[in-house]
Amino acid sequence: MQGNNLRLRGTNSRWFQLFKWQAPFLMNEKQTNKVADIQSGHDSENRDILMYNKHGKINQQWDLVYASDWKGEPGTGEMNTDFGLKVNRDFHIVSSLPKGRYIDFLGRNMVIKTQNGRRSQLFYFHQKSRTIRCRQHNWSFDIQSSGRTNNMQLYNTNSQWW
């Protein structure tokens, strides 16, 4: 690694599946001018999450909340300082909009929903692939069409980091 630039060697990882946490933004590793955005800034159930040019408004701001922190005593886990995420520790991603909805998904499309306790709202950082994955299906965050659109989705990946 040089500076903040990552170099992939011998990997199936794709840049459109690599995301990092830079509070309060969730951004793609390559397209650092784009961040996870709640479409049109509407705080409504099942609203799509897109990658959009960073403007810093509240519909692009998120809180990262590790699930064990809700229970009081946090579990152990190592921090990946390059991505700002603790390895293999469950967390929720919560919108900063007034209703505090959680990232969830419909089919493969990423949306916001009211907190419901389902595994579809539970994520973790997978160290080997350097991807954020959903506990329900073990799918990774992905920008649809190999990064050629703004649509966020969950997608199966076999990527590895060497």
BAFI-3210 file (N, C-alpha, C; in Angstrom, 3 decimals, decimal comma, padded with zeros to 6 digits):
// residues 162
n [1|2|3|4|5|6|7|8|9|10|11|12|13|14|15|16|17|18|19|20|21|22|23|24|25|26|27|28|29|30|31|32|33|34|35|36|37|38|39|40|41|42|43|44|45|46|47|48|49|50|51|52|53|54|55|56|57|58|59|60|61|62|63|64|65|66|67|68|69|70|71|72|73|74|75|76|77|78|79|80|81|82|83|84|85|86|87|88|89|90|91|92|93|94|95|96|97|98|99|100|101|102|103|104|105|106|107|108|109|110|111|112|113|114|115|116|117|118|119|120|121|122|123|124|125|126|127|128|129|130|131|132|133|134|135|136|137|138|139|140|141|142|143|144|145|146|147|148|149|150|151|152|153|154|155|156|157|158|159|160|161|162]
n.u [000,835|000,526|000,438|-002,902|-003,690|-004,621|-003,169|-003,981|-003,132|-002,988|-005,766|-009,344|-010,840|-012,769|-012,720|-015,167|-016,340|-015,092|-015,220|-014,957|-014,958|-015,239|-015,804|-018,414|-019,040|-019,699|-017,755|-016,655|-013,668|-012,147|-013,572|-013,491|-014,791|-017,412|-020,161|-022,167|-025,571|-028,815|-031,421|-032,580|-032,782|-034,986|-036,583|-037,825|-039,479|-037,895|-036,391|-034,133|-030,567|-027,840|-024,756|-023,317|-022,247|-020,243|-021,701|-022,134|-024,494|-027,130|-028,371|-026,330|-024,847|-023,818|-024,043|-021,926|-022,588|-021,590|-022,897|-022,499|-022,039|-024,498|-025,329|-023,956|-021,190|-018,587|-017,571|-014,527|-012,251|-010,280|-009,097|-009,237|-007,256|-006,937|-009,421|-011,122|-012,744|-013,802|-012,669|-014,718|-016,750|-020,055|-022,218|-024,503|-025,648|-026,605|-028,810|-028,368|-030,546|-033,670|-035,364|-033,654|-033,161|-032,135|-029,563|-030,599|-031,935|-033,742|-034,468|-031,642|-031,099|-029,967|-031,456|-033,135|-034,512|-036,824|-035,515|-035,464|-034,506|-033,719|-031,434|-030,764|-030,119|-027,743|-024,292|-020,822|-017,238|-015,243|-012,196|-010,408|-011,313|-011,615|-014,122|-017,416|-019,876|-023,116|-024,747|-026,910|-026,871|-024,229|-023,337|-021,574|-021,154|-021,762|-021,301|-023,609|-023,536|-020,776|-019,724|-020,583|-022,935|-024,897|-026,190|-026,529|-025,956|-026,245|-023,972|-022,811|-019,533|-016,315|-013,981|-010,564|-007,968|-004,601]
n.v [-001,175|002,219|005,327|006,259|004,567|001,469|-001,540|-004,249|-007,621|-010,663|-011,309|-011,680|-009,570|-006,692|-003,249|-002,044|-003,377|-002,775|-001,092|001,591|002,951|006,208|008,206|010,606|008,976|006,399|005,046|004,225|002,476|003,243|005,269|007,899|010,288|009,692|008,627|006,518|007,086|008,135|007,864|010,790|011,946|011,271|010,209|007,466|004,294|001,467|002,929|003,499|002,993|004,646|005,175|008,306|011,595|013,150|015,361|015,924|016,285|015,402|013,045|011,518|010,819|008,608|006,467|004,158|001,327|-001,019|-004,203|-005,541|-003,441|-002,455|-004,054|-003,454|-004,377|-004,388|-006,757|-008,518|-007,582|-006,892|-003,828|-002,802|-000,557|000,697|000,568|001,363|-000,323|-002,893|-006,181|-008,846|-008,246|-007,815|-005,273|-002,495|-000,228|002,978|005,461|009,022|010,593|011,918|009,700|007,598|005,161|001,820|000,352|-002,062|-004,678|-005,312|-007,976|-007,878|-005,231|-002,411|-000,734|001,571|000,828|000,658|-000,227|-003,670|-005,970|-008,130|-010,355|-009,312|-006,713|-006,717|-006,499|-007,193|-006,804|-008,385|-009,652|-011,089|-010,649|-007,960|-006,773|-005,454|-007,355|-008,919|-010,501|-012,226|-013,490|-013,556|-011,919|-009,343|-005,736|-003,850|-002,045|-001,758|-003,338|-003,622|-001,229|000,676|002,014|003,967|002,517|000,781|-002,499|-005,846|-008,486|-011,676|-012,662|-013,983|-012,974|-012,473|-011,282|-010,732]
n.w [000,000|-000,817|000,545|000,565|-001,382|-002,643|-003,764|-005,751|-005,853|-007,490|-007,196|-007,164|-006,563|-007,226|-008,036|-007,715|-005,674|-003,385|-000,448|001,898|005,202|006,045|008,272|008,257|006,097|003,661|001,335|-001,987|-002,686|-004,944|-006,324|-004,817|-004,758|-004,756|-002,790|-000,596|-000,942|-000,063|-002,183|-003,663|-001,183|000,344|003,214|003,428|003,657|002,178|000,358|-002,296|-002,270|-003,544|-005,367|-005,307|-006,281|-003,858|-001,663|000,897|002,330|004,658|003,771|002,866|004,979|007,514|010,390|011,843|013,540|015,716|016,320|018,763|020,439|021,104|023,130|025,393|026,865|024,619|022,067|021,204|018,608|015,771|014,403|011,066|009,869|007,405|006,180|008,155|009,661|011,903|011,962|011,020|012,859|013,796|012,517|012,145|009,627|009,851|008,806|008,849|008,552|009,884|010,742|011,166|009,683|008,689|006,615|004,326|002,250|-000,806|-002,712|-004,482|-004,380|-002,581|000,107|002,376|005,552|008,289|011,479|012,107|013,235|011,683|009,965|007,537|007,902|009,110|009,082|008,216|008,218|005,925|006,135|004,419|001,761|001,819|001,782|002,546|003,983|003,998|006,668|006,272|003,661|003,037|001,026|-000,793|-000,587|-003,516|-006,533|-008,964|-012,225|-012,652|-011,652|-013,460|-013,079|-010,746|-008,878|-005,846|-004,663|-003,326|-003,793|-004,756|-004,041|-004,721|-004,053|-003,099|-001,027|-001,312]
ca.u [000,000|001,220|-000,522|-004,249|-003,995|-004,439|-002,827|-004,453|-002,267|-003,480|-007,062|-010,540|-011,553|-013,020|-012,771|-016,551|-016,785|-014,268|-015,775|-014,310|-015,668|-014,543|-016,928|-019,626|-019,344|-019,369|-017,323|-015,962|-012,221|-011,590|-014,318|-013,592|-015,686|-018,779|-020,472|-023,504|-026,524|-030,219|-031,954|-033,357|-032,831|-036,290|-036,509|-039,012|-039,231|-037,448|-035,770|-032,893|-029,269|-027,054|-023,478|-023,576|-021,194|-020,248|-022,081|-022,062|-025,783|-027,479|-028,751|-025,095|-024,140|-024,191|-023,371|-021,583|-022,871|-021,298|-024,016|-022,156|-022,077|-025,857|-025,525|-023,143|-019,786|-018,238|-016,752|-013,182|-012,104|-009,182|-009,456|-008,512|-007,121|-007,078|-010,832|-011,856|-013,741|-013,310|-012,767|-015,686|-017,650|-021,358|-022,630|-025,608|-025,345|-027,805|-028,908|-028,424|-031,835|-034,390|-035,962|-032,588|-033,391|-030,959|-029,362|-031,215|-032,025|-034,887|-033,791|-030,230|-030,992|-029,811|-032,486|-033,204|-035,723|-036,901|-034,817|-036,406|-033,861|-033,407|-030,033|-030,566|-029,619|-026,524|-023,147|-019,499|-016,116|-014,557|-010,791|-009,737|-011,701|-011,707|-015,467|-018,469|-020,804|-024,361|-024,778|-027,985|-026,484|-022,786|-023,093|-020,782|-021,580|-021,353|-021,910|-024,199|-022,958|-019,324|-019,416|-021,002|-024,148|-024,828|-027,015|-025,881|-026,603|-025,450|-023,608|-021,924|-018,155|-015,326|-012,722|-009,574|-006,919|-003,329]
ca.v [000,000|003,491|006,353|005,708|003,786|000,037|-002,269|-005,621|-008,588|-012,038|-011,287|-011,539|-008,373|-005,654|-001,956|-001,677|-004,115|-002,359|000,076|001,923|003,831|007,440|008,831|009,789|008,542|005,076|005,361|003,231|002,628|003,917|006,493|008,563|011,443|009,183|008,012|005,930|008,190|007,730|008,487|012,034|012,401|010,980|009,294|006,622|002,852|000,817|003,906|002,989|003,563|004,791|005,875|009,630|012,563|013,584|016,748|016,042|016,483|014,373|011,779|010,783|010,604|007,358|006,054|002,742|000,872|-002,440|-004,843|-005,862|-002,216|-002,258|-004,930|-002,989|-004,774|-004,738|-007,943|-008,243|-007,545|-006,035|-002,749|-002,636|000,898|001,195|000,640|001,915|-001,300|-004,004|-007,433|-009,880|-007,824|-007,420|-003,886|-001,945|001,079|003,732|006,769|010,195|011,256|011,920|008,430|006,655|003,848|000,973|-000,252|-003,376|-004,927|-005,959|-008,731|-007,524|-003,777|-001,865|000,246|001,846|000,321|000,773|-001,319|-004,773|-007,103|-009,219|-010,477|-008,525|-005,409|-006,984|-006,558|-007,363|-006,576|-009,631|-009,267|-011,733|-010,014|-006,510|-006,335|-005,438|-008,425|-009,077|-011,777|-013,116|-014,300|-013,450|-011,147|-008,129|-004,468|-003,848|-001,058|-002,554|-003,313|-003,451|000,164|001,566|002,721|004,482|001,664|-000,092|-003,796|-006,899|-009,413|-012,748|-012,473|-014,966|-012,238|-012,679|-010,268|-011,407]
ca.w [000,000|-000,835|000,934|000,696|-002,574|-002,479|-004,976|-005,682|-006,519|-007,447|-006,539|-007,984|-006,103|-008,208|-007,354|-007,429|-004,494|-002,253|000,224|003,160|006,099|006,380|008,977|008,323|004,729|003,156|-000,016|-002,779|-002,572|-006,123|-006,623|-003,526|-004,867|-004,681|-001,505|-000,485|-000,909|-000,103|-003,390|-003,548|000,203|000,944|004,347|003,314|003,661|000,942|-000,539|-002,876|-001,941|-004,768|-005,258|-005,863|-005,989|-002,459|-001,396|002,346|002,991|005,636|003,147|002,569|006,239|008,171|011,611|011,846|014,890|015,879|017,006|020,144|021,224|021,587|024,286|026,519|026,769|023,233|021,831|020,716|017,157|015,365|013,485|009,815|009,845|006,036|005,835|009,284|010,089|012,710|011,217|011,375|013,940|013,263|012,684|011,365|009,058|010,181|008,154|009,720|008,381|011,167|011,172|011,503|009,073|008,518|005,297|004,192|000,817|-001,440|-003,768|-004,323|-004,296|-001,247|000,442|003,808|006,185|009,735|012,162|012,267|013,891|010,747|009,560|006,317|008,330|009,870|008,171|008,821|007,316|005,621|005,985|003,292|000,502|002,064|001,410|003,557|003,624|004,740|007,385|005,821|002,500|002,863|-000,189|-000,600|-001,177|-004,913|-007,413|-010,042|-013,580|-012,533|-011,375|-014,547|-012,674|-009,374|-008,022|-004,871|-004,525|-002,701|-004,849|-004,335|-004,481|-004,258|-004,072|-002,044|-000,924|-001,033]
c.u [000,875|000,210|-001,881|-004,635|-003,679|-004,060|-003,251|-003,500|-002,894|-004,852|-008,184|-011,324|-011,680|-013,177|-014,190|-017,137|-016,008|-014,797|-015,013|-015,168|-014,771|-015,611|-017,153|-020,015|-018,908|-019,021|-016,653|-014,476|-011,627|-012,252|-014,547|-014,431|-017,153|-018,968|-021,870|-024,493|-027,939|-030,882|-032,884|-033,491|-034,148|-036,140|-037,767|-038,592|-038,870|-036,867|-034,440|-031,673|-028,439|-025,659|-023,681|-022,427|-021,346|-020,591|-022,182|-023,379|-026,136|-027,846|-027,528|-024,316|-024,718|-023,468|-023,094|-021,707|-022,602|-022,359|-023,697|-022,189|-023,477|-026,093|-024,743|-021,683|-019,442|-017,389|-015,377|-013,161|-010,982|-009,660|-008,595|-008,421|-007,240|-008,539|-011,688|-012,920|-013,080|-013,632|-013,784|-016,539|-018,933|-021,641|-023,840|-025,120|-026,642|-027,746|-028,940|-029,697|-032,665|-034,936|-034,935|-032,784|-032,058|-030,806|-029,874|-031,230|-033,350|-034,331|-032,303|-030,040|-030,905|-030,798|-032,334|-034,544|-035,656|-036,192|-035,822|-035,785|-033,500|-031,927|-029,738|-030,058|-028,319|-025,376|-021,866|-018,438|-015,347|-013,110|-010,146|-010,058|-011,702|-013,071|-016,369|-019,515|-022,015|-024,357|-025,813|-027,547|-024,986|-022,430|-022,356|-021,471|-020,997|-022,015|-022,330|-023,499|-021,476|-018,926|-019,851|-022,321|-023,903|-025,526|-026,172|-026,681|-025,716|-025,198|-022,660|-020,515|-017,293|-013,967|-011,856|-008,534|-005,626|-002,322]
c.v [001,231|004,575|005,724|004,847|002,323|-000,575|-003,717|-006,512|-009,962|-012,143|-011,211|-010,302|-007,377|-004,343|-001,580|-002,490|-003,708|-001,043|000,318|002,913|005,023|008,359|010,269|009,196|007,104|005,279|004,180|003,517|003,422|005,260|007,282|009,832|011,022|008,448|007,397|007,043|007,609|008,549|009,649|012,543|012,147|009,903|008,432|005,156|002,347|001,786|003,357|003,731|003,521|005,283|007,206|010,548|013,088|015,068|016,988|016,260|015,260|013,035|010,979|010,450|009,398|007,235|004,569|002,273|-000,624|-003,069|-005,137|-004,619|-001,921|-003,034|-004,478|-003,309|-005,164|-005,995|-007,558|-008,292|-006,588|-005,022|-002,837|-001,131|001,474|001,395|001,197|000,983|-002,397|-005,305|-008,372|-009,543|-007,306|-005,948|-003,590|-000,637|001,868|005,109|007,884|011,012|011,072|010,568|007,335|005,263|003,138|000,563|-001,682|-003,664|-005,557|-006,666|-008,545|-006,018|-003,314|-000,720|000,620|001,354|000,623|-000,428|-002,419|-006,018|-008,260|-009,194|-009,705|-007,120|-005,530|-007,239|-006,814|-007,100|-007,883|-009,297|-009,832|-011,051|-008,495|-005,961|-006,288|-006,443|-008,431|-010,450|-012,745|-014,026|-014,325|-012,750|-009,864|-006,899|-004,393|-002,672|-001,816|-002,321|-002,983|-001,981|001,140|002,279|003,297|003,559|000,776|-001,385|-004,687|-007,945|-010,456|-012,491|-013,599|-014,297|-012,565|-011,584|-010,981|-010,456]
c.w [000,000|-000,524|001,181|-000,491|-002,331|-003,810|-004,778|-006,453|-006,384|-006,800|-007,559|-007,574|-007,228|-007,454|-006,963|-006,282|-003,249|-001,691|001,501|003,918|006,394|006,965|008,530|006,966|004,476|001,695|-000,678|-002,714|-003,730|-006,378|-005,344|-003,577|-004,806|-003,360|-001,556|-000,170|-000,915|-001,196|-003,080|-002,119|000,907|002,011|004,363|003,202|002,268|-000,083|-001,023|-002,355|-003,207|-004,420|-005,972|-005,485|-004,566|-002,379|000,099|003,063|003,820|005,006|002,670|003,839|006,970|009,498|011,475|013,289|014,965|016,776|018,465|021,037|021,749|022,876|025,507|026,282|025,323|023,160|021,332|019,198|016,804|014,341|012,237|009,606|008,445|005,658|006,972|009,835|010,911|011,993|011,859|012,600|013,316|013,537|011,815|010,778|009,102|009,522|009,191|009,508|009,650|011,639|011,423|010,942|008,809|007,051|005,359|002,692|000,453|-002,656|-003,556|-004,129|-002,852|-001,055|001,916|004,329|007,679|010,360|012,468|012,894|012,976|010,375|008,273|006,641|009,114|008,905|008,943|007,761|007,169|005,263|004,727|001,964|000,598|001,639|002,636|003,094|004,537|005,411|006,803|004,686|002,255|001,545|000,163|-001,174|-002,579|-005,620|-008,667|-011,390|-013,560|-012,389|-012,448|-014,247|-011,282|-008,391|-007,121|-004,770|-003,673|-003,772|-004,287|-004,875|-003,937|-004,162|-002,863|-002,129|-000,564|-000,491]
res [m|q|g|n|n|l|r|l|r|g|t|n|s|r|w|f|q|l|f|k|w|q|a|p|f|l|m|n|e|k|q|t|n|k|v|a|d|i|q|s|g|h|d|s|e|n|r|d|i|l|m|y|n|k|h|g|k|i|n|q|q|w|d|l|v|y|a|s|d|w|k|g|e|p|g|t|g|e|m|n|t|d|f|g|l|k|v|n|r|d|f|h|i|v|s|s|l|p|k|g|r|y|i|d|f|l|g|r|n|m|v|i|k|t|q|n|g|r|r|s|q|l|f|y|f|h|q|k|s|r|t|i|r|c|r|q|h|n|w|s|f|d|i|q|s|s|g|r|t|n|n|m|q|l|y|n|t|n|s|q|w|w]
***
